[in-house]
């Protein structure tokens, strides 16, 4: 079974070793068949100390807790600290 992999943006890192990643999922409207974009917020285990605004690659894994079943595989882009 292949693991699902998504690219997304970190929107929150207030938890310990867990980040919230916003992933844009393209889909088709069920009635009008127009292409639309749905944003899903996924909780992922983080070992890389990512900051808000970083682009990351997340992969599906075993459940770490009730809501966390994704992990950050690598950082793609880093935001500049002000």
SULVENUR-V803398 format. One record per residue. RES is the residue in three letters. PSI is psi in whole degrees, 0 to 359 (NA if undefined). OMEGA is omega in whole degrees, 0 to 359 (NA if undefined). D_FIRST is the distance of its C-alpha to the first C-alpha in whole Angstrom. Layout:
RES|PSI|OMEGA|D_FIRST + RES|PSI|OMEGA|D_FIRST
This chain:
UNK|128|181|0 + UNK|148|180|4 + UNK|141|178|7 + UNK|140|180|10 + UNK|131|179|13 + UNK|156|174|16 + UNK|132|182|20 + UNK|180|183|22 + UNK|135|179|26 + UNK|123|180|27 + UNK|344|178|29 + UNK|139|176|30 + UNK|36|184|30 + UNK|348|180|32 + UNK|166|178|30 + UNK|119|178|30 + UNK|22|177|27 + UNK|137|178|25 + UNK|157|174|25 + UNK|124|183|25 + UNK|127|177|23 + UNK|121|182|24 + UNK|129|176|22 + UNK|120|182|23 + UNK|114|178|21 + UNK|138|179|23 + UNK|176|181|23 + UNK|137|178|25 + UNK|136|187|28 + UNK|332|183|28 + UNK|315|186|32 + UNK|353|180|33 + UNK|25|177|30 + UNK|143|178|31 + UNK|125|178|28 + UNK|162|181|28 + UNK|125|178|26 + UNK|132|178|25 + UNK|121|177|25 + UNK|140|178|23 + UNK|118|183|23 + UNK|139|176|21 + UNK|131|184|22 + UNK|144|175|20 + UNK|135|187|21 + UNK|122|176|23 + UNK|1|187|24 + UNK|3|183|26 + UNK|60|180|29 + UNK|155|179|28 + UNK|166|179|31 + UNK|131|180|32 + UNK|348|179|31 + UNK|144|173|29 + UNK|129|184|26 + UNK|162|174|23 + UNK|125|180|19 + UNK|150|184|17 + UNK|144|179|13 + UNK|135|180|11 + UNK|188|175|12 + UNK|157|179|13 + UNK|126|175|16 + UNK|330|177|19 + UNK|194|183|21 + UNK|321|184|22 + UNK|343|187|21 + UNK|111|175|19 + UNK|28|177|16 + UNK|156|174|16 + UNK|150|179|17 + UNK|123|181|19 + UNK|314|177|18 + UNK|158|175|21 + UNK|131|179|24 + UNK|313|178|25 + UNK|146|180|29 + UNK|139|177|31 + UNK|153|179|34 + UNK|134|177|37 + UNK|136|182|39 + UNK|NA|NA|42
